[in-house]
Amino acid sequence: MRYLPKSPAEREQMLREIGAASIDDLFAVIPAEYRLDRDLNVPRQQAESEIVNYFRAAGDKNATNYASFLGAGAYRHYRPVIIDALVQRGEFLTSYTPYQAEITQGTLQAIFEFQTMIAELTGMDVANASMYDGSTGAAEAVMMAVRVTGRHKAVVASTVHPEYREVLATYAKHQGLPKTVVGYDTETGRVDLDALDAAVSEETAAVLVQSPNFFGVIEDIPAIAEIAHAKGALLIVAIAEAVSLGIVRPPLEADIVSMEAQSFGVALSYGGPFCGVIAAKEKYVRQMPGRLAGQTVDGAGNRGFVLTLATREQHIRREKATSNICTNQALVALMATIFLAVYGKEGMKELAEHNLAKADYAARTLAAQPGAKLRFTGAPRFHEFVLQTEEEPAGWGQRLLENKIVGGIELNRWYPELGNCTLWCATEVVTREQIDAAAKVLAAKPVAA
């Protein structure tokens, strides 16, 4: 049954057991003026068939079969059907935190394989499993740098995802961590290296950048690392689009990498769940938040898996915990693991190349329309680009929606100086026909009122 109703006799027995004469006696401690003396104003009860029909009708109101050029940290990629077939197995879907290694070998091995793949992709020595998402991962990476260096200031590029910066601001406010935001070069869309150099001091614990950055532009990581390391600060590179690592050189010069793994087979699902991860150089492993699964051998020499490090409040004393994030996104990480196993090294490279080609075609096609141009040029980018138009985005955006196309996201909500600029994304699921259709609508003259 969907619920277990109680009969009048059962309710009377329950009241007798606790020494109450009536249900009203349970609420006698609440003053009369605060008690509701009428029935709740709720719809009448419905049969199960009526409820199913109600939600089907509500579902029909959702937008379907729309082409979408949205990105900005949440990306549409094809999800191989094998992912759901495997993660819905009871051994994974209903399993809990692997406290007891001897009975959770499968879960621990899946986490271990996830960590291994992430380390290989990012070029780091170790990876954890895992953070809530990319935003909390970036903030936790800054806290990690503070512990490593003993310093208490951070420098953040304005090209880091605005919502990542908002999460970091929440962390920093209660950690007493001053942070300086550095602007970007107006021609390339990259962080302003001169301003960055001026902002980093002997008190800086971490320099946080994103690559590809929020504008889709790939940052000059070696140059940024040189600036950070010259003053003893750690370099943190946030990666919001994990698929980029199939073709973009990993940030080997970074000390810590914070990555959002949603692109690896995790559905968008109206905003979550996502899968954040932190990878780092091995010398910083003791300060990593979350936990690490490790490989070992038992007394008979057989391979086995254990929790090698678990610096969460659930495992150690609260004051010694490196993070108060106590959840491990193991099921979501498993989706990413299956995705990476299905694609393999060559498949990841081909997928990234496909994304690169689609975005390049979209950028050239849309920018060729009257009154449109690319905002940032002169630096490589990955599957996202900023388009500037003479017409306000609200105008052509509505025309796109009427043609079942969702255009780019307006940037002036975060960057007031980027008026009429929108961020577009084209992944492998966007078709050439959809790009051409968007360009046609963009080129159309607005209808006079």
N, C-alpha and C positions, 0 to 999 in steps of 0.2 A: 504494500500500500504506500501511497505518497506521504501519508501522515498517519499517526496513531491516535484516534479520538478516544476520549475517556467517557465511560458511561456515567450516569448519575450515581450509581452505586459505588463505582470506583472513586469518584470525587468525594463522596461522603466518607469512605474509608480513609482517604488521604487526610481529610480534615480531622478525623478522629485521632489519627496517628500523631498529628502535631498539636492537638489540643485546641483546635479552633471550632467554634460552633457553626460558622458560615464563611463563605468566601469574603464577605464584607469585613469580617474580623481581621483578615490579612492586611487590609488597608486602613485599619482604624487609626494608625499612627499618623496618617496623612490628614492635615486639617481639612474640614469639610469644604471650605471655599476653593480648595485646589483639586477636588475630586470631580470627575465627569459623571453627571447624574443622568446621562442619556446614552443611547446607543451610538456607536461610531457611525459617521456618515460615509459609509463605503458602499460600493455597488453590491447588488444582490449576488448571492452565490451562483456560480456557473458550473455547468457540467464540464468534464474534461474535454469533450469534443468542442464545446463552445470556446474554451480557453485556447485550444490549439488553433481554431479558426481566427480568433482575435489576433494572435501573434503572427499568423500567416498574413493577415491583412495589413498589419503594421509593417511587416517585413517588405511587403510589396511597395511601400513608400520609399524604400531605400533607393539611392541612385545605382543603377546597374548599367554595364556596358559603356562606361565612360572611358575615354582616353585620358590619361593623367600624366602631367609633366611635373608633378610635385616631387620634391626630394627633401632637402634641408634636414638631414639626419634620420629620415625614415624612408627606406627605399624598397621599391617593388622589384623583386626578382622572381624568376621561376623557381618553384619549390618541387623537387622530384617527389612523386607520390610515395616513394619508399619511406620518406621521413615519417609521415603520419602512421603508416602501417607498422613501423617499429616502435615509435614512442608511445603508441597507445597500448602496447603490450603491458599487462598488469605488473610485470617485474619492474618496469620503469615508471609507469604512470602513477602507481600507488606507493612506490617506495619512499622511505623517509630518509632523513639525514643518516649517513653511514657511520654511526658511532661505533658499531661492532664490526670490525673488519672481517672477522671470520664468517659472517653471514651476509656481507654486502660486497662480495668480490666483483660482481658484474657492474654495480654502480661505480665503485672505485676505479675499475679499469676504464670505464667510459670517461670519467673525469680525467684520469691520467692521460688518455689519448687526446682529449680536448686540449689539455695543457701543452702536450707535446706539439700538436699542430699549430697552436697559437704561437709558441716560442719559435718554431721554424718560420712562420710567416712574418713575424715582427723582427726577427734577428736578435731577439733577447735570449738570455740564458734560462730564465724560469718564467712561468705564467701561473696565475692563481685561478681558482674556480670558486666563486666569481663575484662580481659586483651586481647591483641592481640593473644598471644600464651605463651608457657611456658618460652621462653627466655626473653620476655619483662616482664613477671610476676616476674621472678627471680630478674631482675634488679630493677624493681619497689619495690620489697620487701626490697632490700638493701637500697634504698632511704628512704623507710618508717622507717627502723631501725635507719637511721641517724637522722630523725626528732624526733623519740621517745627518743633516747639516748642523742642527742646533740653532739655526737662524729662524727669523720670524717675519719675513717679508716675501711677497711673490710678485712677479711681473707677468702679466697676461696679455697676449695679443688680442686686439679687437676683432681679428679674423677667426677667433675661436667661436664656435656655435654660441649665439646669445643666450640660449637657455642653459647651456653648460656653465656659462659665466654667472648666470643667476643662481644656479645651485651652489657654485663655488662661493658666491657672495654670502649665502646663508651659512655655509660652513665657516667662512672667514670671520663673519660678524661675531660668532660665539667662541671662536678660537683666539680672538684678539690678533688677527693676522692682517696687517695692512697690505693692500695690493694696488699695483699700478697698471693701468690699461694703456697699451701702446697702440697707436694708430697704424694705418696701412698706406702703402704707396698708391696714389690715386691712378697711376697708369697701369700698374701690373696687378694690383689687388693683393700683393704680398705684404707681410708685415714690414714696416719701415725699419730697416736695419740700423740706421743712424739713431733714430729715436729709441730703439731697443737697447743699443749700446749705452746711451745716456741714462736709461732707466735702471739698468742692472748695476748694483753696488755690492760692496763687501757684506752687506746685510741681507742680500737676496738669497732665499733658500731654493727657489724654483723659478724657472722660466717655462711658461706653459704656452705652447703653440698647437695649432691643428694643421694636419696635412693629409690629403687635400683639405684646404681650409673651407670656411663656410661659403665662400664664393666659388668653390670648386677648383681653386688654384693650388698648385703644388708648391709648398714653401721650400726655400733653400735651407734645408736642415743642416748641412755641414757648416754653413756660415753662421747660422743661429747658434749651433753648438759651440763654435769657437768663441762667440761673445759670452755665452753663459759660463763656460768652463774657465775662461780667463779670469773671472771674478769668483770662482769657487762655487757657483750655483749649479744645481742639477737641471738638466733639460728634460722636460716632460713633453712628449708628442702625443696629442689626442688624435685618434683615427675614427671618424664617424662613419666612413664608408669602407668596410673591411674588404670588399671585392677589389678595391683599388690595389691591394697588395699582390694581386695576380700579375700585375705589370709594372707598378710603381716600385722603385727601389725602397726597401724597408728603411726605417730611420735608425740605422746602425749606430749613429753618433749619440742617440738619446740614452739617458740613464734609466728612464721609466717610460713605458708606452701604455696609454690608456685607450682601449679600443671598444667600440660598440660592435658586437657580432651579429646584430639583427639580420644583416644582409645574407648571412649564411643559413638560409632555409627557415627563417622565423617569419611567420606571417605578420602583417601589420596589425591586424586585429583591433582596429579602433584605438591604437595607441599603446599596446603592450600585450604581454610582457616582452621586455627586451633582454639583452644579455651583455652586461659589461664585463670587462676583464682587464686586469693589470698584469703587464709583463715587465721584467726588469733585469738588470745585470745581477749575477749571482751574489755579488758582495753585499747587496741590499736585501737579500731574501728574508732576513730576520725582521725587517721592518715592513714587509708586505702585509696588507690587510687580507682578510678572508682566510682561506686555507689551501694547502697543497697536498694533493695525493701523490704518493711515491711508490716506486717499484722495489720489491725486496725478494728474499727467498725465505721459505720456512725451514724448520729443522731438518726436513728431508731433502732440502735443496730445490724444492718446487717454487716456481715464480708465484709471487703474490703481491697484493696491493694494500697499502695502509695510508692513513692520514699522517703524513710526515710532519707537517706543521699545521696547527689550527689555532690561530691567534684571535679567536672570536670569544665574545663574552660567554657563550655557551660552554666553552671548553676551559677557559682560564679565568683568573680573578679579573673582575671588571676593570680595575685600575691599570691592569697590564695589557688589556686588549688594544690592538692596533686600530680597531674600527668597531663601531656599534652596529654595523650591518651584520645581522645574524642569519640572513637567508642566503642559501646557495641556489643559484638558478640552474640546478643540475639537469632538469628536464629540457630546458631551453638550450643549455649547453650541449646536450645530447643531439638536439636537432642540428646544431652547427657542426657537430662531429660527423654525423651521418652525411650532411651536405658536402663537407670537405672530402670525406672518404669516397663519395660517389663521383665528384668532379676530379679529384686527384690533382697532381701538380700541373700537368698539361691542360687539363680541363679548366682549372682556375685561370691559367694564362689566356686560354681562348675566350673564356667568359669576359675577362677584363678587356681584352682587345675588342670584343663585340660591343661592350659598353662604350669604349673610347670612340669607336667608329660611329655608333648611333648618335652620340652627343655631338661629335664633330659635324655630322651631316645636319643635325638639328640646328646647331649654332650658325652654320653658314647659310642655311635656308631661311631661318627666321630673320637673321641680321640683314639679309638681302632685300627684305620687304621695305617699301617706302616708309620713311620716318622711324626706322629701327636700326640699331647698331649694337655691337658688343661693347660692354662698358669697360672690361679689363682685357688688355692684350699684352703680348710680350712675355708671357710666362706660361708654361705648360699647365693644363688643367685635366681633370678627370670627370667625365660624364655630368658635370654641372657647369652652368655658365650664367653670367648676369647679362640680361638684355635690357637696353634702355630704349624707350619709345617716346615719340613726340606726343602721342595721344596718352591720356591717363589710363593706367591699367584697368580701372573700373569699367571703362567703356568697352575696350576690346575683350576684357575678361567676361563680361556679360554675353557678348556675342559668341564667345567660345563655348560658354555653358549651354547656350541655346542650340549649339551643334554637338552637344554631348562631349565636350573637351574641357578638361580642367587645366588652365594655364599655370604659369609660374607664380610663385608667392611674392607678394610685395615686400620690398626690403626697407621702406621708409619707417616701418613700425620699430625697427631696431637701429637703422642708419638714416636719420632724417636728411642727411646730405645727399642720399641716393634717391632723389625724387624720380618718379616714373621708371624706376629700375626694378626688375623682377628676377628672381632666381629660378631657372629652369633646369630640369633633370631629364635625361633620356637613358634608360637602362635597356637591357636586351628585350624586355617585354613590350617596349614601344616600337611600333611598326613605322616603316617609311611612309605608308599611306596616312597614318595619323599625323606625322610631322608635316607632310604636304598639306593636309587638311587644316592644321593649325596655322600654317603660313598663309593660306588662302583667306582665312577669316581675319588674320592680323592685317592683311593688305587691304581688306574691304573698307570702303569709306563709311564712316558712321552715318546713320540715317538721321536726317534733320528732324528736330522735334516739331 
